[in-house]
């Protein structure tokens, strides 16, 4: 069912209900008004006949008199000859006019309804004492009755009902027709809106937007158009992110398969070599086992990096807290020195050190991989390696610079090595290619910035900026 048909149907039923209710009220009021008019005519007629001058003359002459026959006649004491009237003297009929219905005499004063031969009459009866009227000692009472047929009321009401029904039907049909036409005019903007939506749906081009200001004058349609445009924008953004994520996932899966295949293939070949050649010399056997252990460590390192990447992708704001960088960096540096059997790490922090609103585990991954990157991707022994970590505060940012004296990163590769499974040409250790991508992920999670350049120490410089929540209190 269309909206246009629904509105028209609703108006049709509402108009019908209004016509029926108003017709019933008007019919009742009209009938009541006609009844009051009849009662007023009857009362005027009885008052005119029973006036002292008119009644005395009528009783004296034994007939109803005209105005010229009444000496003191006035408009108030003249009766209407069109209203049937009769007079009783002591319940005996004395006078009557033509057309009075054949009804029994009634001694009850007031109005009454009488039916004679299927015809309805409205009758007013008034009883008057003779001495009061004639000022004579004759005792008795006079009854005056006037009657008006109610047929004209019924006829009038029937004519009214027929006319009202005809006008009501025309009004109902006309209101439905006008509503149908107006709905068609008012729904044109929605039709155009539908055409644009279908165009976007058919073309699958989410860059198309619905024009708002120049095509639609109704504020509601403008609001709806803006809401649709906002929804399309979100769908476009979501679709772009989804496509990018799918592309990244496909590349990630391909790179992952390649990264896992290499150490697994090497481990398989070495194990098969040990199985087939049991007489291999001890030194060569030891070298093969060492190679297997190296490949196993590389495999474990890759899987652990993937776990951390996945955990970073699923991080939420509710895991964020205030983190003091100084103890965190000092602890991680000491651990790396211990794991690699040496190294010189110089750490500089402002006093007091800045606080970061961040994910503690994510920041641990960030600094751990920053320091480990200098160990892994260099051609120096731990004793020769030098790492300098300088933390400073600039406005609302914590500026972190990590320098080393390793081999550095070629200028054209500095953005590439931040991606997953990407290695620089100076990568002597042939790592997993995930270390700096973990750092980049955490920088993005914490709304920061990262940049790689050449260090004054001859190696790589990695500069990171993270927003702080509490500025250091300077003395």
C-alpha positions, 0 to 999 in steps of 0.5 A: 500500500502506497503512502499516497493511497494510505493518506487518501484513505485516512482522509476519506474515513476521517471526512466521512466520520466528520460528516456523519457526526456533524450531520447527526448534530445538525439534524438534531439541532434543526429538528429541535429548532423547528419544534420550538418554532411550532411551539412558539406559533402555538403559544402566540395563537393561544395568547392572541385568542385568549386575550381579554378583548379578543375572547370577549368578542369571540364569545359574544358573537359566537364566531372568530372575528377579524381585526376590523371587528375588534375595537381594541385590536392590536398585533398581539391579540390577532390570531393566525387563521392558518393555525387550526383553533377551537374553543370549548365551554365547559368541555363542550365544543363551542367554536372551531376553525377549518382544518382542526384534527378530529381529536378528543377534548383534553383538559390537560394544559400544555403541549401534547403530540397527537396522531390522527389517521397517520398524521402527527399534530402538535397541540397546545391546550389552555384553560381559562375561568369565565369570570376572570375573562368576561367579568360576569357571574356565569361560572364555567371554564373555557378551553382553547386549543391550537394545533399545527401539523408536524408533517411539514417538520418531517418533510423539511427534515427529510429534505434536509437529510437528502440534501445533507447526504448528497452534499456530504457524499460530494464533500467526502469524494471531493476531499479524497480527490483533493487529498490524492492530488495534493499528496501527488504534488507533495510526494514528488520530492520523495519520488525524486529522492527515490530515483537518486537512491535507485541510481546510486544502488544501480551504479554501486557508486557510493561517491554520488550524493543527493542534491539537497538545496536546489531540488527540494523545498520541504525542510523534512525532505532536506533533512532526509536527504542530508541523512541519506547523504550522511549514511552514504558517506559512512557506507562509502567510508566503510566500503573503502576501509573494507576493501582496503582491509581485504586487500591488506588481508590478502597481502598479509596472508600471502606474505605470512605464507611466504614468511612461514614457508621459508623457516619451515622449509629450512627446518624440514631440509635440515631434519631430513639431512640428519635423518638420512645421514646419521654419520654426519660429523659432530661439528656439522651436526651441531651447525645443522641443529643450530640452524634449526634452532635459529629458524625455530626462533625466527618462526616463533618471533614471527608468530609472536609479532602476529599475535601482538599485531592482532591484539593491537587491532582489537584494542579498545579505549577502555584499556587506556590508562595513565602511563609514566614513560620513565620507569617503563623505558628504563625497565625495557632497556635493562631487559634488552641489555640483559637478553642480548648480553650487553649494549650501551643505552643512554636515556634522557628524560625531562624532570618530571617525565611526561604522562601518557594516556595510553595502553600500557601493553601497547606502549611496552610493545612500542618501546620494546621493538624500538630498542630491539630493532637497533639490536637486530638490524645492525652489523655490530656486536652488543658491546659495540652498539650504542643507543640513545633515547631522548624524551622531551616535551613540546607543548602537548606532545612527548617527543621521543628520539631513538638514535643508534650507530648501526647501518641505518635505513636507506632514504627511499626505504624509510616509509616502506619498512614501516609496513608489515613484512617489509625489510630494508636492504641493510637488514643483515639479520633477515628479521620477520619484517614486523618489528617496525610495523608493530611500532607504527601500529601502536603510534597510530593507536595512540594518535601519534606520529612516526618518522625515520631519518639518519642519525648523527651517530651514523645509524637510524633515527626514529622520531615519535610524537605522542600526545600527553595528558599532563604537562610536566611541572617545570621548576 
